[in-house]
Amino acid sequence: MKRKISDLFIIGGGVNGCGIARDAAGRGLSVVLAEMNDLGSATSSSSTKLFHGGLRYLEFFEFRLVREALKEREVLLKVMPHISWPMRFILPLDKSQRFETSTPVSKLLNKIFPFYKNRRPAWLIRAGLLLYDFMGGRTILPGASKLDLSDSVEGEPLKKKYRKAYEYSDCWVEDSRLVVLNAKDAATLGAKIHVNTKVISANRENGLWRVETKNLATNEREVFLSKVVINAGGPWVSDLLLNILRVNSSEKVRLVRGSHIVVLKMWSHEKSYFFQGDDGRIIFAIPYETDFTLLGTTDIDHLDVNEEPKCTELEKNYLINSANQYFKSELKVEDIVWTYSGVRPLQDTSEDNATAVTRDYSIKVNQKDGVPLINVFGGKITTYRKLAESVMDEVDLFIPKIRGPWTDKAHLPGGDFSVGGSPKLISDLLTAFPFLNVKWAMRLVKAYGTEAFEMLGSVRNEEELGINFGATLTQKEVEWLIKKEFATSAEDILWRRSKLGLRLSELQVKTLQDWIADQN
Ligand SMILES: Cc1cc2nc3c(=O)[nH]c(=O)nc-3n(C[C@H](O)[C@H](O)[C@H](O)COP(=O)(O)OP(=O)(O)OC[C@H]3O[C@@H](n4cnc5c(N)ncnc54)[C@H](O)[C@@H]3O)c2cc1C
């Protein structure tokens, strides 16, 4: 049998793999991507969900990363205004707030001003925010400002001792939808996206890669030939190098688990909080899915890539205690309604402290017999598009005359409207489909943007949407997710294409599972 040869074979359907697939397909390359589970099922659905420069990275002098990430925020916001939106962060001030002692800035300050004794002075935070604003190249996001908490809605949920704060801008992003929409666009541009498909071997043969995959749902095996392989395995990048690609590499990843907890909504306004803990670490408290609050995260070394990351009791208590230092209302572990954890695939820079490891990425090319392997180490959700461009710069050396960069101005599917245009889109959707209510229309616009119209199609009333599985999830939407967004299970639909898992009862989940099983 004569096999088709692709230009690129990408291992891993996280944000980096799918971002690379989209970029490459748009430049006219033939692309195959294999993801062993669901798209975004590993780290890329477990982030804090921020397009951010990373204010704390300034204390590590990570200027390259912070500058790139800050500038990227508005580029990304404009091409996906449905799944991403600006967010203001309140940073309450208190004299006792401390540094992470390992940061270069804290070491420097301790030398010059020993009387600070590891305390992080307010002027330093102000200086950091000025730098953040200055480096960010903002045109949409408002700059940092001072805030009096003693007489403002933002101060209401906080303990009385917090009277002053700074506030600054970053952006929210629906991380798992970001992955899927990149994959969807890549497929529209001709890429072949295979989910539940594990790469089980990859060898260089006759000037090409011979990659073998196994479909974990059907056990079917398939062989692909490709000119270039891209290892975008995230936490598995080293494991893939060692066991599948069998390539010696001095680059290693350090696996650092981060967990989040979700509780019922704790305040009424839409801004988030940035808290500094006693240990010098920071945690975020963010409005989540309309009715909830998200708290995170932790930094704990995770030793076995194949061990599913879970939020431990220790991490739950840590996050609860951190929040309780700031909020008036006393949270308890029993208030937690959901947790999730992910493993950061960080470049191993031999730091003692997991919090101190760089969040920047590096692209390493391994070439043998003229057959290239491109490995992706590290990276942030925020930098996925720039990372894909860097990978394409390397691909360019092996597949000449490919087209230039294009993703900075190209909307993701459903994102072809202006930043701040969601209210108009919601109102148009309600006019076109009067049986929706505002909350429902808002959910659809935040998930699908302008594609919400196509998803609903020509239905004229609620009955025509088919079965209602609960919380406004209907058969029509489930069919769209299976046909157009690579979903294959109830979990894919309830926890990654949406977060309706927070709202459906066990019985409703079972009904959805049974319905999906009946379709096969
Ligand atoms: C707690 C936490 C909070 C974070 N918060 C933020 C944030 O707010 N903002 C931000 O910018 N970044 C954040 N990040 C970082 C960001 O989430 C990650 O850098 C990014 O998701 C990594 O994406 P990836 O595609 O490299 O890895 P992944 O998403 O893990 O994708 C790798 C994929 O490869 C697949 N794979 C592995 N082996 C095989 C194989 N043999 N065959 C087929 N497929 C395979 C896996 O199944 C996986 O889906 C956070 C990370 C964590 C853990």
PDBQT file of the ligand as one rigid body, heavy atoms in Angstrom, charges set to zero:
ROOT
HETATM    1  C1  LIG A 601      -1.862  24.896  37.311  1.00  0.00    +0.000 C 
HETATM    2  C2  LIG A 601      -1.464  25.551  36.044  1.00  0.00    +0.000 A 
HETATM    3  C3  LIG A 601      -1.821  26.871  35.800  1.00  0.00    +0.000 A 
HETATM    4  C4  LIG A 601      -1.445  27.489  34.619  1.00  0.00    +0.000 A 
HETATM    5  N1  LIG A 601      -1.905  28.726  34.360  1.00  0.00    +0.000 NA
HETATM    6  C5  LIG A 601      -1.585  29.343  33.216  1.00  0.00    +0.000 A 
HETATM    7  C6  LIG A 601      -2.138  30.607  32.920  1.00  0.00    +0.000 A 
HETATM    8  O1  LIG A 601      -2.974  31.143  33.641  1.00  0.00    +0.000 OA
HETATM    9  N2  LIG A 601      -1.733  31.204  31.777  1.00  0.00    +0.000 N 
HETATM   10  C7  LIG A 601      -0.848  30.628  30.927  1.00  0.00    +0.000 A 
HETATM   11  O2  LIG A 601      -0.501  31.264  29.944  1.00  0.00    +0.000 OA
HETATM   12  N3  LIG A 601      -0.359  29.392  31.151  1.00  0.00    +0.000 NA
HETATM   13  C8  LIG A 601      -0.713  28.724  32.269  1.00  0.00    +0.000 A 
HETATM   14  N4  LIG A 601      -0.247  27.473  32.526  1.00  0.00    +0.000 N 
HETATM   15  C9  LIG A 601       0.670  26.843  31.573  1.00  0.00    +0.000 C 
HETATM   16  C10 LIG A 601      -0.063  26.171  30.414  1.00  0.00    +0.000 C 
HETATM   17  O3  LIG A 601      -1.244  25.559  30.846  1.00  0.00    +0.000 OA
HETATM   18  C11 LIG A 601       0.824  25.113  29.761  1.00  0.00    +0.000 C 
HETATM   19  O4  LIG A 601       2.078  25.632  29.499  1.00  0.00    +0.000 OA
HETATM   20  C12 LIG A 601       0.251  24.609  28.440  1.00  0.00    +0.000 C 
HETATM   21  O5  LIG A 601      -1.075  24.201  28.616  1.00  0.00    +0.000 OA
HETATM   22  C13 LIG A 601       1.077  23.457  27.913  1.00  0.00    +0.000 C 
HETATM   23  O6  LIG A 601       0.487  23.002  26.737  1.00  0.00    +0.000 OA
HETATM   24  P1  LIG A 601       1.068  21.776  25.921  1.00  0.00    +0.000 P 
HETATM   25  O7  LIG A 601       0.326  21.689  24.660  1.00  0.00    +0.000 OA
HETATM   26  O8  LIG A 601       2.552  21.915  25.839  1.00  0.00    +0.000 OA
HETATM   27  O9  LIG A 601       0.825  20.524  26.874  1.00  0.00    +0.000 OA
HETATM   28  P2  LIG A 601      -0.506  19.655  27.094  1.00  0.00    +0.000 P 
HETATM   29  O10 LIG A 601      -1.715  20.466  27.138  1.00  0.00    +0.000 OA
HETATM   30  O11 LIG A 601      -0.262  18.774  28.267  1.00  0.00    +0.000 OA
HETATM   31  O12 LIG A 601      -0.579  18.781  25.778  1.00  0.00    +0.000 OA
HETATM   32  C14 LIG A 601       0.274  17.700  25.526  1.00  0.00    +0.000 C 
HETATM   33  C15 LIG A 601      -0.571  16.587  24.949  1.00  0.00    +0.000 C 
HETATM   34  O13 LIG A 601       0.269  15.553  24.451  1.00  0.00    +0.000 OA
HETATM   35  C16 LIG A 601      -0.471  14.362  24.528  1.00  0.00    +0.000 C 
HETATM   36  N5  LIG A 601       0.434  13.206  24.382  1.00  0.00    +0.000 N 
HETATM   37  C17 LIG A 601       1.458  12.877  25.188  1.00  0.00    +0.000 A 
HETATM   38  N6  LIG A 601       2.030  11.721  24.752  1.00  0.00    +0.000 NA
HETATM   39  C18 LIG A 601       1.362  11.342  23.631  1.00  0.00    +0.000 A 
HETATM   40  C19 LIG A 601       1.474  10.229  22.727  1.00  0.00    +0.000 A 
HETATM   41  N7  LIG A 601       2.376   9.248  22.899  1.00  0.00    +0.000 N 
HETATM   42  N8  LIG A 601       0.622  10.175  21.674  1.00  0.00    +0.000 NA
HETATM   43  C20 LIG A 601      -0.327  11.145  21.478  1.00  0.00    +0.000 A 
HETATM   44  N9  LIG A 601      -0.481  12.179  22.332  1.00  0.00    +0.000 NA
HETATM   45  C21 LIG A 601       0.347  12.286  23.383  1.00  0.00    +0.000 A 
HETATM   46  C22 LIG A 601      -1.129  14.462  25.910  1.00  0.00    +0.000 C 
HETATM   47  O14 LIG A 601      -2.259  13.616  26.031  1.00  0.00    +0.000 OA
HETATM   48  C23 LIG A 601      -1.469  15.937  26.001  1.00  0.00    +0.000 C 
HETATM   49  O15 LIG A 601      -2.831  16.209  25.686  1.00  0.00    +0.000 OA
HETATM   50  C24 LIG A 601      -0.648  26.796  33.683  1.00  0.00    +0.000 A 
HETATM   51  C25 LIG A 601      -0.303  25.464  33.917  1.00  0.00    +0.000 A 
HETATM   52  C26 LIG A 601      -0.731  24.842  35.079  1.00  0.00    +0.000 A 
HETATM   53  C27 LIG A 601      -0.434  23.394  35.299  1.00  0.00    +0.000 C 
ENDROOT
TORSDOF 0
